[in-house]
Structures are given as structure tokens and as C-alpha cells.
Amino acid sequence: MCAHVLVAEDDEKQAELIRRSLLAEGHTATVVHDGAAALTTARRLRPDLLVLDLMLPVLDGFGVCRELRGDDGELD
């Protein structure tokens, strides 16, 4: 099963490593580098999975989770 994964990681090398690993396993990935971008991209793309760094700039990973859970508790 191929999943679309949103990766939110401010360290570009780490983000690229995660993205390449996902692609090698047959998944697709979108990478963003701050929490605000993660939030807007998750709402727009509706990914199957989010990989969130907890210490993101602008809005941390916990804040992204809180905001998305406030959207009726689901991304779907």
C-alpha cells in the first residue's frame, strides 16, 4: 500500500533522509520546514501520515497536532 506522507522537519538533511527512505519503500512524501507550513499543507493535501518534529519553528509539533485535532478530530 502506497501512502502519502507529510514530513515536517526543520533540519534539511534529516528531512531529505526521511523523504528518501519513504520513497525507497514506495511511498510519496511532501516536506515542509516549519509548523505553520505543516498545518496548512496537512489541511490542503490530507496526507495519510504526518511525521512531525516536535521542535519546529513558528509552531511546534504539539501545536500542529492540537490544531489538526481541533478540525473535527480528523483530517478526513
N, CA, C and O atoms as CSV, one atom per row, in Angstrom:
chain,resi,resn,atom,element,x,y,z
A,1,MET,N,N,0.843,-1.179,0.000
A,1,MET,CA,C,0.000,0.000,0.000
A,1,MET,C,C,0.886,1.240,0.000
A,1,MET,O,O,1.775,1.372,0.842
A,2,CYS,N,N,0.652,2.122,-0.917
A,2,CYS,CA,C,1.401,3.366,-1.022
A,2,CYS,C,C,0.683,4.448,-0.228
A,2,CYS,O,O,-0.522,4.645,-0.382
A,3,ALA,N,N,1.420,5.137,0.611
A,3,ALA,CA,C,0.843,6.214,1.417
A,3,ALA,C,C,1.503,7.531,1.036
A,3,ALA,O,O,2.660,7.572,0.618
A,4,HIS,N,N,0.735,8.606,1.191
A,4,HIS,CA,C,1.333,9.927,1.042
A,4,HIS,C,C,1.644,10.443,2.440
A,4,HIS,O,O,0.764,10.509,3.298
A,5,VAL,N,N,2.902,10.808,2.661
A,5,VAL,CA,C,3.377,11.206,3.981
A,5,VAL,C,C,3.816,12.667,3.947
A,5,VAL,O,O,4.553,13.086,3.054
A,6,LEU,N,N,3.357,13.427,4.922
A,6,LEU,CA,C,3.822,14.798,5.107
A,6,LEU,C,C,4.902,14.776,6.174
A,6,LEU,O,O,4.663,14.352,7.304
A,7,VAL,N,N,6.089,15.234,5.810
A,7,VAL,CA,C,7.228,15.270,6.727
A,7,VAL,C,C,7.481,16.725,7.113
A,7,VAL,O,O,7.753,17.561,6.252
A,8,ALA,N,N,7.391,17.023,8.401
A,8,ALA,CA,C,7.676,18.367,8.909
A,8,ALA,C,C,8.945,18.290,9.745
A,8,ALA,O,O,8.935,17.801,10.875
A,9,GLU,N,N,10.024,18.776,9.176
A,9,GLU,CA,C,11.346,18.685,9.820
A,9,GLU,C,C,12.152,19.914,9.421
A,9,GLU,O,O,12.333,20.174,8.231
A,10,ASP,N,N,12.641,20.674,10.400
A,10,ASP,CA,C,13.383,21.889,10.085
A,10,ASP,C,C,14.838,21.634,9.699
A,10,ASP,O,O,15.468,22.500,9.091
A,11,ASP,N,N,15.372,20.493,10.031
A,11,ASP,CA,C,16.731,20.136,9.624
A,11,ASP,C,C,16.652,19.538,8.214
A,11,ASP,O,O,16.108,18.450,8.024
A,12,GLU,N,N,17.195,20.252,7.241
A,12,GLU,CA,C,17.040,19.834,5.846
A,12,GLU,C,C,17.672,18.479,5.551
A,12,GLU,O,O,17.129,17.715,4.753
A,13,LYS,N,N,18.790,18.168,6.166
A,13,LYS,CA,C,19.424,16.863,5.942
A,13,LYS,C,C,18.560,15.736,6.496
A,13,LYS,O,O,18.396,14.701,5.850
A,14,GLN,N,N,18.015,15.933,7.680
A,14,GLN,CA,C,17.121,14.920,8.269
A,14,GLN,C,C,15.876,14.745,7.408
A,14,GLN,O,O,15.440,13.622,7.153
A,15,ALA,N,N,15.307,15.864,6.963
A,15,ALA,CA,C,14.105,15.807,6.131
A,15,ALA,C,C,14.364,15.027,4.849
A,15,ALA,O,O,13.536,14.218,4.430
A,16,GLU,N,N,15.509,15.271,4.229
A,16,GLU,CA,C,15.849,14.570,2.989
A,16,GLU,C,C,16.071,13.083,3.235
A,16,GLU,O,O,15.664,12.257,2.417
A,17,LEU,N,N,16.702,12.732,4.336
A,17,LEU,CA,C,16.905,11.328,4.691
A,17,LEU,C,C,15.562,10.615,4.868
A,17,LEU,O,O,15.378,9.503,4.372
A,18,ILE,N,N,14.638,11.246,5.566
A,18,ILE,CA,C,13.308,10.664,5.774
A,18,ILE,C,C,12.578,10.536,4.441
A,18,ILE,O,O,11.978,9.500,4.153
A,19,ARG,N,N,12.630,11.598,3.626
A,19,ARG,CA,C,11.943,11.587,2.327
A,19,ARG,C,C,12.471,10.458,1.445
A,19,ARG,O,O,11.687,9.721,0.846
A,20,ARG,N,N,13.788,10.319,1.361
A,20,ARG,CA,C,14.377,9.260,0.527
A,20,ARG,C,C,14.009,7.870,1.036
A,20,ARG,O,O,13.760,6.964,0.240
A,21,SER,N,N,13.976,7.700,2.333
A,21,SER,CA,C,13.589,6.407,2.916
A,21,SER,C,C,12.152,6.065,2.559
A,21,SER,O,O,11.845,4.921,2.224
A,22,LEU,N,N,11.277,7.050,2.631
A,22,LEU,CA,C,9.874,6.820,2.276
A,22,LEU,C,C,9.729,6.486,0.796
A,22,LEU,O,O,8.991,5.570,0.432
A,23,LEU,N,N,10.430,7.224,-0.052
A,23,LEU,CA,C,10.371,6.955,-1.493
A,23,LEU,C,C,10.889,5.563,-1.816
A,23,LEU,O,O,10.328,4.879,-2.672
A,24,ALA,N,N,11.951,5.136,-1.146
A,24,ALA,CA,C,12.523,3.806,-1.377
A,24,ALA,C,C,11.544,2.694,-1.024
A,24,ALA,O,O,11.620,1.594,-1.572
A,25,GLU,N,N,10.628,2.981,-0.111
A,25,GLU,CA,C,9.616,1.995,0.285
A,25,GLU,C,C,8.336,2.109,-0.534
A,25,GLU,O,O,7.360,1.412,-0.258
A,26,GLY,N,N,8.332,2.987,-1.543
A,26,GLY,CA,C,7.190,3.095,-2.441
A,26,GLY,C,C,6.156,4.133,-2.057
A,26,GLY,O,O,5.081,4.180,-2.656
A,27,HIS,N,N,6.450,4.956,-1.085
A,27,HIS,CA,C,5.519,5.996,-0.653
A,27,HIS,C,C,5.857,7.313,-1.337
A,27,HIS,O,O,6.928,7.456,-1.927
A,28,THR,N,N,4.954,8.259,-1.259
A,28,THR,CA,C,5.239,9.611,-1.710
A,28,THR,C,C,5.375,10.485,-0.472
A,28,THR,O,O,4.831,10.173,0.587
A,29,ALA,N,N,6.106,11.579,-0.620
A,29,ALA,CA,C,6.345,12.435,0.539
A,29,ALA,C,C,6.392,13.896,0.127
A,29,ALA,O,O,6.905,14.254,-0.933
A,30,THR,N,N,5.844,14.719,0.993
A,30,THR,CA,C,5.951,16.167,0.883
A,30,THR,C,C,6.693,16.635,2.120
A,30,THR,O,O,6.383,16.206,3.231
A,31,VAL,N,N,7.671,17.511,1.938
A,31,VAL,CA,C,8.478,18.001,3.056
A,31,VAL,C,C,8.216,19.485,3.265
A,31,VAL,O,O,8.200,20.266,2.313
A,32,VAL,N,N,8.012,19.864,4.523
A,32,VAL,CA,C,7.916,21.268,4.923
A,32,VAL,C,C,8.875,21.478,6.085
A,32,VAL,O,O,9.307,20.521,6.728
A,33,HIS,N,N,9.208,22.748,6.351
A,33,HIS,CA,C,10.257,23.018,7.326
A,33,HIS,C,C,9.823,23.832,8.539
A,33,HIS,O,O,10.670,24.227,9.339
A,34,ASP,N,N,8.529,24.094,8.697
A,34,ASP,CA,C,8.064,24.744,9.919
A,34,ASP,C,C,6.628,24.319,10.210
A,34,ASP,O,O,5.940,23.770,9.349
A,35,GLY,N,N,6.193,24.583,11.431
A,35,GLY,CA,C,4.886,24.114,11.864
A,35,GLY,C,C,3.716,24.760,11.147
A,35,GLY,O,O,2.707,24.103,10.891
A,36,ALA,N,N,3.839,26.036,10.822
A,36,ALA,CA,C,2.753,26.709,10.104
A,36,ALA,C,C,2.559,26.087,8.726
A,36,ALA,O,O,1.427,25.869,8.293
A,37,ALA,N,N,3.656,25.803,8.042
A,37,ALA,CA,C,3.569,25.150,6.733
A,37,ALA,C,C,3.013,23.737,6.870
A,37,ALA,O,O,2.260,23.280,6.010
A,38,ALA,N,N,3.379,23.047,7.942
A,38,ALA,CA,C,2.845,21.701,8.178
A,38,ALA,C,C,1.334,21.750,8.334
A,38,ALA,O,O,0.619,20.917,7.777
A,39,LEU,N,N,0.854,22.714,9.084
A,39,LEU,CA,C,-0.583,22.837,9.322
A,39,LEU,C,C,-1.340,23.136,8.034
A,39,LEU,O,O,-2.325,22.463,7.730
A,40,THR,N,N,-0.902,24.124,7.279
A,40,THR,CA,C,-1.614,24.467,6.048
A,40,THR,C,C,-1.501,23.361,5.003
A,40,THR,O,O,-2.460,23.092,4.280
A,41,THR,N,N,-0.342,22.723,4.920
A,41,THR,CA,C,-0.156,21.647,3.944
A,41,THR,C,C,-0.983,20.423,4.315
A,41,THR,O,O,-1.556,19.782,3.434
A,42,ALA,N,N,-1.055,20.090,5.585
A,42,ALA,CA,C,-1.874,18.950,6.024
A,42,ALA,C,C,-3.343,19.187,5.712
A,42,ALA,O,O,-4.042,18.275,5.270
A,43,ARG,N,N,-3.805,20.390,5.936
A,43,ARG,CA,C,-5.213,20.703,5.643
A,43,ARG,C,C,-5.493,20.665,4.145
A,43,ARG,O,O,-6.583,20.280,3.724
A,44,ARG,N,N,-4.514,21.064,3.347
A,44,ARG,CA,C,-4.703,21.109,1.896
A,44,ARG,C,C,-4.549,19.734,1.250
A,44,ARG,O,O,-5.366,19.354,0.412
A,45,LEU,N,N,-3.515,18.983,1.629
A,45,LEU,CA,C,-3.210,17.713,0.966
A,45,LEU,C,C,-3.885,16.496,1.586
A,45,LEU,O,O,-4.056,15.479,0.914
A,46,ARG,N,N,-4.272,16.582,2.853
A,46,ARG,CA,C,-4.878,15.446,3.561
A,46,ARG,C,C,-4.010,14.189,3.463
A,46,ARG,O,O,-4.459,13.176,2.929
A,47,PRO,N,N,-2.772,14.240,3.972
A,47,PRO,CA,C,-1.871,13.087,3.866
A,47,PRO,C,C,-2.366,11.895,4.677
A,47,PRO,O,O,-3.187,12.036,5.583
A,48,ASP,N,N,-1.851,10.731,4.333
A,48,ASP,CA,C,-2.179,9.521,5.083
A,48,ASP,C,C,-1.469,9.489,6.428
A,48,ASP,O,O,-1.967,8.894,7.384
A,49,LEU,N,N,-0.308,10.128,6.502
A,49,LEU,CA,C,0.511,10.099,7.713
A,49,LEU,C,C,1.298,11.394,7.823
A,49,LEU,O,O,1.735,11.950,6.815
A,50,LEU,N,N,1.479,11.876,9.053
A,50,LEU,CA,C,2.340,13.027,9.318
A,50,LEU,C,C,3.516,12.579,10.162
A,50,LEU,O,O,3.347,11.865,11.150
A,51,VAL,N,N,4.706,12.999,9.770
A,51,VAL,CA,C,5.905,12.796,10.581
A,51,VAL,C,C,6.309,14.190,11.044
A,51,VAL,O,O,6.771,15.004,10.245
A,52,LEU,N,N,6.136,14.465,12.338
A,52,LEU,CA,C,6.348,15.813,12.871
A,52,LEU,C,C,7.535,15.878,13.815
A,52,LEU,O,O,7.632,15.100,14.763
A,53,ASP,N,N,8.425,16.799,13.552
A,53,ASP,CA,C,9.460,17.155,14.513
A,53,ASP,C,C,8.743,17.921,15.630
A,53,ASP,O,O,7.893,18.765,15.347
A,54,LEU,N,N,9.069,17.644,16.863
A,54,LEU,CA,C,8.408,18.339,17.970
A,54,LEU,C,C,8.894,19.769,18.137
A,54,LEU,O,O,8.151,20.616,18.631
A,55,MET,N,N,10.124,20.052,17.737
A,55,MET,CA,C,10.718,21.373,17.942
A,55,MET,C,C,10.784,22.173,16.638
A,55,MET,O,O,11.843,22.687,16.277
A,56,LEU,N,N,9.666,22.276,15.939
A,56,LEU,CA,C,9.609,23.035,14.694
A,56,LEU,C,C,9.550,24.533,14.975
A,56,LEU,O,O,9.008,24.951,15.998
A,57,PRO,N,N,10.105,25.346,14.074
A,57,PRO,CA,C,9.929,26.791,14.217
A,57,PRO,C,C,8.492,27.201,13.890
A,57,PRO,O,O,7.757,26.441,13.260
A,58,VAL,N,N,8.103,28.368,14.306
A,58,VAL,CA,C,6.800,29.004,14.107
A,58,VAL,C,C,5.726,28.342,14.965
A,58,VAL,O,O,5.107,29.011,15.793
A,59,LEU,N,N,5.495,27.061,14.787
A,59,LEU,CA,C,4.506,26.298,15.556
A,59,LEU,C,C,5.099,24.912,15.779
A,59,LEU,O,O,5.440,24.225,14.816
A,60,ASP,N,N,5.228,24.492,17.038
A,60,ASP,CA,C,5.872,23.196,17.294
A,60,ASP,C,C,4.955,22.033,16.913
A,60,ASP,O,O,3.774,22.228,16.627
A,61,GLY,N,N,5.512,20.837,16.914
A,61,GLY,CA,C,4.758,19.651,16.514
A,61,GLY,C,C,3.523,19.410,17.360
A,61,GLY,O,O,2.493,18.972,16.848
A,62,PHE,N,N,3.619,19.696,18.669
A,62,PHE,CA,C,2.449,19.554,19.536
A,62,PHE,C,C,1.346,20.525,19.118
A,62,PHE,O,O,0.167,20.170,19.117
A,63,GLY,N,N,1.730,21.742,18.765
A,63,GLY,CA,C,0.755,22.736,18.315
A,63,GLY,C,C,0.077,22.322,17.021
A,63,GLY,O,O,-1.126,22.522,16.853
A,64,VAL,N,N,0.851,21.742,16.105
A,64,VAL,CA,C,0.277,21.246,14.852
A,64,VAL,C,C,-0.761,20.172,15.164
A,64,VAL,O,O,-1.863,20.198,14.617
A,65,CYS,N,N,-0.418,19.233,16.038
A,65,CYS,CA,C,-1.359,18.169,16.420
A,65,CYS,C,C,-2.620,18.744,17.049
A,65,CYS,O,O,-3.732,18.340,16.707
A,66,ARG,N,N,-2.444,19.693,17.973
A,66,ARG,CA,C,-3.606,20.306,18.636
A,66,ARG,C,C,-4.531,20.963,17.627
A,66,ARG,O,O,-5.747,20.782,17.679
A,67,GLU,N,N,-3.952,21.723,16.710
A,67,GLU,CA,C,-4.762,22.411,15.700
A,67,GLU,C,C,-5.506,21.423,14.805
A,67,GLU,O,O,-6.695,21.595,14.538
A,68,LEU,N,N,-4.809,20.393,14.346
A,68,LEU,CA,C,-5.450,19.415,13.464
A,68,LEU,C,C,-6.523,18.621,14.192
A,68,LEU,O,O,-7.561,18.307,13.609
A,69,ARG,N,N,-6.291,18.297,15.444
A,69,ARG,CA,C,-7.313,17.580,16.216
A,69,ARG,C,C,-8.533,18.458,16.436
A,69,ARG,O,O,-9.644,17.949,16.585
A,70,GLY,N,N,-8.341,19.761,16.458
A,70,GLY,CA,C,-9.460,20.687,16.589
A,70,GLY,C,C,-10.306,20.766,15.332
A,70,GLY,O,O,-11.441,21.240,15.373
A,71,ASP,N,N,-9.762,20.304,14.215
A,71,ASP,CA,C,-10.504,20.266,12.949
A,71,ASP,C,C,-11.381,19.019,12.925
A,71,ASP,O,O,-11.148,18.115,12.122
A,72,ASP,N,N,-12.376,18.963,13.785
A,72,ASP,CA,C,-13.295,17.826,13.909
A,72,ASP,C,C,-12.593,16.543,14.324
A,72,ASP,O,O,-13.157,15.459,14.178
A,73,GLY,N,N,-11.368,16.646,14.842
A,73,GLY,CA,C,-10.658,15.475,15.330
A,73,GLY,C,C,-10.047,14.601,14.256
A,73,GLY,O,O,-9.369,13.626,14.579
A,74,GLU,N,N,-10.267,14.917,12.987
A,74,GLU,CA,C,-9.741,14.093,11.899
A,74,GLU,C,C,-9.308,14.968,10.744
A,74,GLU,O,O,-9.755,16.107,10.608
A,75,LEU,N,N,-8.440,14.431,9.918
A,75,LEU,CA,C,-8.069,15.118,8.683
A,75,LEU,C,C,-9.026,14.787,7.549
A,75,LEU,O,O,-9.132,15.552,6.591
A,76,ASP,N,N,-9.721,13.666,7.639
A,76,ASP,CA,C,-10.615,13.252,6.540
A,76,ASP,C,C,-11.867,14.072,6.518
A,76,ASP,O,O,-12.728,13.862,5.663
